[in-house]
Amino acid sequence: MKRNFFKQIDQALMQQVAKIEARSEYQRFQEFLSSLNEKEKKVVSQTIHLGLIILPLLLILPVWFSNWSLKRSIEEKKELVKTYEQYIKSKENLEVSGQNIYAAGRIDTEQEAQVKIKSYAQRFSIDTNKVAVVNYQPGLASDNLKETRMQVKFQGLALVEFSDFLGSLMNLEKFKISNIRIERDQTSLLLQGHIGLNHFARGL
């Protein structure tokens, strides 16, 4: 059974070869080769062999590059999903009462907010000009609670930088995210957007 199968393949290949040899282009090529001396024939043979090596590579490289780009895009989307999961978790934490909702220190002025935000950017070697508090709003204030609201604008951040920066604000400073908008520059592939933050600390 296997012999018949391979025999059929051999016959099909031989038929294709015969068709190629029967074409006028092939005949002219053979005549062209016959007119060459041995050195010229060697050059033609080497050129053909080189073409047989390069052609598959030219066919494979676009596929490889496409797969590489797709893999990179998938990894970036995974990181964005991870960041959004942190955002959702942070929003859920707003409903939780207790010590873990309060930051270690208060934020009383816009200048203090700017200093705090930029200090967290510096932790990850992020240019402080790339992050800024653009809308500072003192919230509720009582003997037991001091709330501060702000919008933070960011631009030109790599995905890893943004993830580390946002994670530190939530985990270390206890910022709660009220809203978030992320865009990616199609040229530089860097992130930009706004983050709405709420900050809770003990009152006076």
Buried (B, 14 or more C-beta within 10 A) or exposed (E): EEEEEEEEEEEEEEEEEEEEEEEEEEEEEEEEEEEEEEEEEEEBEEEEEEEEEEEEEEEEEEEEEEEEEEEEEEEBEEBBEEBEEBBEEBBEBEEEEEEEBBBEEBBEEBEBBBEBBBEBBEEBEBEBEBBBBEEBEBEEBEEEBBBBBBBBBBBBBBBEBBBBBBBBBBEEBBBBBBEBEBEBEEEEEBBBBBBBBBBBBBEE
